[in-house]
Amino acid sequence: MTSAPTSSIGIVGHGIVGSRTALTLQTLGHSVKVASLRTATELFDCSVVVLAHGAPHAALASTFIAQGISVVSTGDNLEDVMSMLDSQERAEARNAVIVAGASCSPGMSGLLVSHMRRAFESIDEVHTAVHGTGGPMCARQHHDSLAGLSVGWHDGEWLQRPAGSGRELCWFPDPVGARDCYRFASPEPVLMQRVEPGLQRITARVSATRRDRLTARLPMLRRPHAEGLEGALRVEVRGVRNGRRHVEIVGIANKVGSISGVVAAHTALAVATGVVPAGVHNLGQAVLPNADILDGAVNSGITLHQFVGTDQ
């Protein structure tokens, strides 16, 4: 995505996602300032700050918003994202923007639903699944997310189910292939319902092994990889086309940290150009330039794989 010159974009976090965000921005010719969580106040001269550290993000987001600085959060912690969604009035009062969940899932998933929506007359179901982690903090979040409660949207009602339940075999693009996926504590359904309020069913699942599920309520038994290995995202949309039930599925096979960093970078560029109105938003909502952000991600090396659509 091309944009007009912007002031410096800040990044909190030196990990995998922060590094990928910085690399993407620098490759596009934009200046970047990177700080640690302890030195985040050094970014008060930036127009937009990407939060790419581990959760929580809500308190630091509020600190930047109070300074009139817009925030792009890559966090995927359910409680943390819900806290950020409560900042609408504060963000509007300071003429600032918060984009919550601007990573892989949520984040890229919302962009894909916005993209796929054009193939339908109407949509009523969205089902997402993700495989892999972005780095050590992401791996710990994945571990914890299998231990709590998941949320899902079913026929106009919010349902809570035990995380780690609801096994479903999901097919991702090669080389990942088929993986057993389960419900997990993710903000994805909440954010997706904001994207398409008319949806009747929304589910979010994550791939997990039997050991992942058995040890989810225990401390991690081994140190996570410095960067997650293979990763993937799958988004399935169901609705009506030409008067008949229709299904579209789009997938991505790439490291989760790379997807997250690219999405965060292009989201920050969109916010920095001033085209996003003040308030709290998430990717896929109509007020964001979703097509431009997705095009930017594709131009930065993210390849989309479309499964053959079916009519029922």
C-alpha positions in Angstrom: 0.0 0.0 0.0 1.4 3.4 -0.9 0.8 6.4 1.3 1.7 10.0 1.8 4.8 10.8 3.9 4.1 10.3 7.6 5.8 11.2 10.8 7.8 8.4 12.6 5.9 5.3 13.6 6.8 3.8 16.9 7.0 0.2 17.9 7.0 -1.2 21.4 8.6 -4.6 21.5 11.8 -6.1 20.1 10.5 -9.6 19.5 9.5 -11.4 16.3 6.3 -9.4 15.6 8.0 -6.1 16.4 11.0 -7.0 14.2 8.7 -8.0 11.3 6.7 -4.8 11.7 9.8 -2.7 11.6 11.3 -4.5 8.7 8.2 -4.1 6.6 8.0 -0.4 7.4 11.6 0.2 6.7 11.4 -1.7 3.4 8.6 0.7 2.3 10.9 3.6 3.2 9.3 4.8 6.4 11.1 5.9 9.5 10.7 3.7 12.6 11.5 4.1 16.3 11.6 1.0 18.4 11.4 0.9 22.2 11.1 -1.6 25.0 8.1 -1.7 27.3 10.2 0.1 30.0 11.2 2.9 27.6 7.8 3.3 25.8 7.5 6.9 26.7 10.4 7.6 24.3 7.8 7.2 21.6 5.6 10.2 22.6 6.8 12.1 19.6 5.3 9.5 17.2 2.0 9.9 15.5 1.2 6.1 15.7 2.6 3.4 17.9 2.4 -0.3 17.3 2.2 -2.4 20.5 4.0 -5.6 19.6 5.0 -6.8 23.1 3.2 -9.4 25.2 -0.1 -8.7 26.9 -1.5 -6.7 28.5 -1.8 -3.8 26.0 -4.8 -1.9 27.3 -3.1 0.2 30.0 -0.3 1.3 27.7 -2.7 2.0 24.9 -4.6 4.4 27.2 -1.3 6.2 28.0 -0.6 6.8 24.4 -4.2 7.8 23.7 -4.0 10.4 26.5 -1.1 12.0 24.6 -3.2 12.0 21.4 -1.1 9.2 19.9 -2.9 6.5 17.9 -2.3 2.9 18.7 -2.2 -0.3 16.7 -2.3 -3.3 19.0 -1.2 -6.8 17.9 -2.5 -8.4 21.1 -4.8 -11.4 21.0 -5.7 -11.8 24.7 -9.4 -11.9 25.1 -9.7 -9.8 28.3 -7.1 -7.3 27.1 -8.9 -6.7 23.8 -12.2 -6.3 25.6 -10.6 -3.6 27.8 -9.4 -1.7 24.7 -12.9 -1.9 23.2 -14.1 0.2 26.2 -11.8 3.1 25.2 -14.1 4.6 22.5 -15.0 7.8 24.3 -11.4 8.4 25.4 -10.0 7.9 21.9 -12.6 10.2 20.4 -12.0 12.9 23.0 -8.3 12.9 22.1 -8.9 12.5 18.3 -6.9 9.3 18.3 -7.4 5.8 16.9 -7.0 2.4 18.5 -7.0 -0.6 16.2 -7.4 -3.7 18.3 -6.2 -7.2 17.3 -4.2 -6.2 14.2 -2.2 -9.4 13.8 -2.9 -12.8 12.3 -6.0 -14.0 14.0 -7.6 -11.6 14.8 -6.4 -9.1 12.2 -5.7 -10.8 8.8 -8.9 -12.8 9.4 -11.0 -9.6 9.4 -9.3 -8.4 6.2 -10.0 -11.7 4.5 -13.7 -11.6 5.5 -14.0 -8.1 4.1 -12.4 -9.3 0.9 -14.5 -12.5 0.6 -17.8 -10.7 1.4 -17.9 -9.4 -2.1 -18.5 -12.9 -3.5 -21.8 -13.1 -1.6 -25.2 -11.5 -1.6 -25.2 -11.9 2.1 -23.1 -13.8 4.7 -24.2 -15.4 8.0 -21.3 -17.6 9.2 -17.6 -17.1 9.7 -15.3 -19.8 11.0 -11.6 -19.2 11.5 -8.7 -21.5 12.5 -5.0 -20.7 13.1 -1.9 -22.9 13.3 1.4 -21.9 14.8 2.7 -19.1 17.0 4.6 -15.9 16.4 7.3 -16.2 19.1 7.8 -17.0 22.8 5.1 -14.6 24.2 2.7 -15.7 21.5 3.5 -19.4 22.4 2.7 -18.6 26.1 -0.6 -17.0 25.0 -1.4 -20.0 22.9 -0.7 -22.2 25.9 -2.9 -20.2 28.3 -5.7 -19.8 25.7 -6.4 -23.6 25.9 -7.1 -23.5 29.6 -9.9 -21.0 30.0 -13.3 -20.3 28.4 -13.9 -19.7 24.7 -16.6 -17.5 23.3 -18.7 -18.1 20.2 -21.6 -16.4 18.5 -24.5 -18.7 17.8 -27.9 -17.6 16.5 -27.7 -14.2 18.1 -26.4 -15.3 21.4 -22.9 -15.4 23.0 -22.0 -18.9 24.2 -19.1 -19.9 26.5 -17.5 -23.3 26.1 -14.4 -24.9 27.7 -11.3 -24.0 25.8 -9.7 -27.2 24.3 -13.1 -28.7 23.4 -14.9 -28.9 20.1 -12.3 -30.8 18.1 -12.5 -30.2 14.4 -10.2 -31.3 11.6 -9.3 -28.2 9.6 -7.4 -28.2 6.3 -4.7 -25.5 5.9 -2.7 -24.7 2.8 0.4 -26.9 2.2 2.8 -27.6 3.8 0.7 -27.5 6.9 -2.2 -29.6 5.7 -4.8 -31.1 8.1 -4.7 -30.3 11.8 -6.9 -31.0 14.7 -8.2 -27.7 16.0 -10.1 -26.7 19.2 -11.9 -23.8 20.7 -9.7 -21.4 22.6 -9.9 -18.1 24.5 -9.7 -15.7 21.6 -11.2 -12.3 20.9 -11.7 -13.3 17.3 -15.5 -13.9 17.6 -16.1 -10.6 19.4 -14.2 -8.6 16.8 -15.7 -10.5 13.9 -19.2 -9.7 15.1 -18.2 -6.0 15.0 -17.1 -6.6 11.4 -20.4 -8.2 10.4 -23.2 -7.6 13.0 -25.6 -9.7 10.9 -23.6 -12.9 11.3 -25.5 -15.8 12.9 -22.6 -18.1 13.8 -18.9 -17.3 14.5 -16.3 -19.8 15.7 -12.6 -19.6 16.2 -10.3 -22.5 16.7 -6.6 -23.1 17.1 -4.5 -26.2 16.3 -3.3 -28.2 19.3 -1.8 -31.5 20.1 -3.0 -33.9 22.8 -0.1 -32.7 25.0 -1.1 -29.1 24.4 -4.5 -29.7 25.8 -3.5 -31.9 28.7 -0.8 -29.4 30.0 -2.7 -26.2 29.3 -3.5 -25.6 33.0 0.1 -26.2 34.0 3.2 -24.1 33.5 4.8 -24.5 30.1 7.0 -27.6 30.3 9.6 -26.5 27.9 11.0 -23.2 26.5 9.1 -22.1 23.4 11.0 -21.7 20.1 12.5 -18.2 19.5 10.1 -18.1 16.5 7.2 -20.3 15.8 7.9 -22.8 13.0 5.3 -23.3 10.2 2.1 -21.3 10.6 -1.2 -20.9 8.8 -4.6 -19.2 8.8 -7.9 -20.5 7.4 -11.0 -18.4 7.1 -14.3 -20.0 6.0 -17.3 -17.8 5.1 -20.8 -19.1 4.4 -23.8 -17.3 3.0 -25.9 -16.8 -0.1 -24.9 -16.2 -3.7 -27.3 -16.3 -6.6 -30.0 -17.4 -4.2 -28.2 -20.5 -3.1 -26.0 -21.4 -0.1 -22.4 -20.8 -0.9 -19.0 -21.4 0.9 -15.7 -19.6 0.3 -12.4 -20.6 2.1 -9.2 -18.6 1.9 -6.0 -19.7 3.6 -2.4 -18.5 4.2 0.6 -20.6 4.9 3.3 -18.4 6.5 4.9 -17.9 9.9 2.4 -16.3 12.2 4.9 -13.7 13.3 5.5 -12.6 9.7 1.7 -12.4 9.0 1.2 -10.3 12.2 4.1 -8.0 11.5 3.1 -7.3 8.0 -0.6 -6.7 9.0 0.4 -4.4 11.8 2.8 -2.4 9.6 0.2 -1.7 6.9 -2.4 -0.9 9.5 -0.1 1.6 11.1 0.5 3.2 7.7 -3.2 3.5 7.1 -3.8 5.1 10.5 -0.8 7.5 10.0 -2.3 8.9 6.8 -5.4 10.1 8.7 -8.0 8.1 6.8 -9.2 6.2 9.9 -11.7 8.1 12.1 -11.0 8.6 15.8 -12.2 5.8 18.0 -11.7 2.1 18.6 -11.8 -0.2 15.5 -10.7 -3.6 14.3 -9.7 -4.8 10.8 -12.5 -5.7 8.5 -14.8 -2.9 9.7 -16.0 -0.7 6.9 -14.4 2.5 8.4 -10.9 1.1 7.6 -9.3 0.9 4.2 -9.3 -2.9 4.4 -8.6 -3.5 0.7 -5.6 -1.2 0.7 -4.2 -2.9 3.9 -4.7 -6.4 2.4 -3.1 -5.4 -0.9 -0.2 -4.0 1.0 0.2 -7.3 2.9 0.1 -9.3 -0.3 2.7 -6.9 -1.9 4.9 -7.5 1.2 5.0 -11.3 0.5 1.8 -12.8 2.1 0.3 -15.2 -0.4 -3.5 -16.1 -0.3 -4.7 -19.6 -1.2 -8.3 -19.9 -2.2 -10.1 -23.2 -1.8 -12.6 -24.1 -4.5 -16.0 -22.5 -3.6 -19.0 -24.7 -3.3 -22.8 -24.1 -3.6 -25.1 -26.2 -1.5 
